[in-house]
Amino acid sequence: MATKGKGSKKAVVRVGKSLARRRAAASKVEPAKGKLGVMVVGMGAVATTMIAGVEAIRRGLAKPVGSLTQMGTIRLGKRTDNTSPLIKDFVPLADLNDIVFTGWDIFNDNVYESAAHAQVLKPDILKKLKPYLETIKPMPAVFDNYYVKRLHGTHVKKGKNKLDLAQQLIEDIRAFKKKVNRVVMIWCGSTEIFMEPTAVHQSIAAFEKGLEKSDIGIAPSQIYAYAALKEGVPFANGAPNLTVDVPAMVALSKKNAAPICGKDFKTGQTFMKTVLAPAFKARMIGVSGWFSTNILGNRDGEVLDEPQSFKTKEESKLGSLEYIFQPEMYPDLYSDIYHKIRINYYPPRGDEKEAWDNIDIFGWLGYPMQLKVNFLCRDSILAAPIALDLVLFLDLAKRTPELRSLGIQEWLSFYLKSPQSAPGLYPEHDLFIQSMKLKNTLRHIMGADLITHLGLEYYD
Ligand SMILES: NC(=O)c1ccc[n+]([C@@H]2O[C@H](COP(=O)([O-])OP(=O)(O)OC[C@H]3O[C@@H](n4cnc5c(N)ncnc54)[C@H](O)[C@@H]3O)[C@@H](O)[C@H]2O)c1
């Protein structure tokens, strides 16, 4: 057995102190008391699949497959400790029974009608849930066809300018706050046209002036996000829209302790990319080309068929490889990749998207090889548990003093195609690093030891 000297005594004292500090931090995470109100912007395929799924799970009709918060475990301590509780038993998350849904849409179909239209879930399960789903009716939306060209909404708010519209959303939030204990907002609305930050996005004051002048640089998604953050409500963005990815929103998020994260649910093709690309890089396998194409026929596909909305999606999907491969660090392997992405609207497929990837790789002495991925996925089935997890974790962040005023919650990058990070810090796209970061954040806020996977002590 190894003998322990003076040095280790000091180390024990140090560890003891930091443990005490961490235990104190954990005791400050506020419990999830009462009802969690979830305000969903856009009650289409993803939103209705999430809402119907949560109700089905509450009634014991289904299991929460795909949800890390509901099914995932977290290892605590050494491998020999055999301690791996469920995440939901380790951190104080809202119980699914305490979730209350509401939302907005540009069509006034209730959630049952909208889910039936989306055709993601089968009629038999929808029929069982119908009485509940019919009770959720969207509020009139803030919408402008300039930003989503393929849609023409009828259930839309009118206002004298964008500030007035933001005020109307704030009134909606305040009315809902009276019925629940805490609120989170999530954008499950359509992909807007491609937009870049302008002067109006640089500070809260400039943004508010822009709202008053109905500046064209402010899209509807930003009016919702502004209303949420202004009210101290955390905001998640399931679409690739610019929305909170601007200094004004980051500042407002910090100021009002309303957490935000990145954007665009990481579901099908990009999910696979952020698994495969780190594997090639870990083994120093070169990549010369990556061609990705998709067919899908839901309303999202119809919106993405319009070039300006497609550009927004394309930018979001393109980013991951560049960051994972770090071509400037590995020029021989990754500086000359031809990366192409196509999304084709093909109505017969509905939500049952099919994605193909052809990856041209090269190995020892530059010998070429190929990998083909054919993913027959169901878009909204993959996205719904992500939306649920983001809502639950953002609510947790809001109740965690150490996290809530940070603004960006980088530890939630795990769920997103376009992670958001501090200015000057490159985003982390590797799914396994993201997963480790998420779990270590949970350990940290609960005062548990972080896991480094070093493991030398097992051989001591
Ligand atoms: N399904 C996936 O796997 C997946 C993955 C990543 C991202 N996304 C993104 O999530 C979003 C939702 O996808 P979906 O398949 O549910 O699309 P969908 O078209 O079925 O639903 C979007 C809904 O948003 C509504 N809407 C549009 N603008 C609005 C506004 N300003 N206010 C309120 N409602 C508005 C539409 O009327 C529609 O009902 C899309 O932007 C999509 O790109 C989806």
The ligand as a Gaussian input file, in Angstrom:
#p B3LYP/6-31G(d) Opt

LIG

0 1
 N      -37.429000      18.980000     -36.321000
 C      -36.124000      19.038000     -36.171000
 O      -35.434000      18.022000     -36.064000
 C      -35.460000      20.345000     -36.059000
 C      -34.111000      20.330000     -35.848000
 C      -33.445000      21.534000     -35.713000
 C      -34.150000      22.700000     -35.786000
 N      -35.475000      22.687000     -36.050000
 C      -36.128000      23.977000     -36.169000
 O      -37.199000      24.056000     -35.252000
 C      -38.180000      24.903000     -35.800000
 C      -39.523000      24.206000     -35.717000
 O      -39.531000      23.063000     -36.550000
 P      -40.902000      22.331000     -36.885000
 O      -40.551000      21.103000     -37.645000
 O      -41.729000      22.218000     -35.667000
 O      -41.562000      23.381000     -37.899000
 P      -43.119000      23.663000     -38.140000
 O      -43.182000      24.429000     -39.415000
 O      -43.929000      22.428000     -38.035000
 O      -43.522000      24.589000     -36.906000
 C      -43.157000      25.902000     -36.802000
 C      -44.342000      26.681000     -36.306000
 O      -43.923000      28.009000     -36.030000
 C      -44.975000      28.864000     -36.402000
 N      -44.427000      30.207000     -36.510000
 C      -43.622000      30.717000     -37.470000
 N      -43.286000      31.983000     -37.168000
 C      -43.865000      32.277000     -35.982000
 C      -43.871000      33.407000     -35.139000
 N      -43.233000      34.518000     -35.493000
 N      -44.572000      33.345000     -33.978000
 C      -45.226000      32.220000     -33.629000
 N      -45.267000      31.122000     -34.399000
 C      -44.579000      31.143000     -35.541000
 C      -45.527000      28.250000     -37.672000
 O      -46.827000      28.679000     -37.927000
 C      -45.469000      26.765000     -37.326000
 O      -46.653000      26.300000     -36.736000
 C      -37.753000      25.224000     -37.233000
 O      -37.130000      26.477000     -37.268000
 C      -36.753000      24.162000     -37.530000
 O      -35.784000      24.557000     -38.486000
 C      -36.153000      21.533000     -36.170000

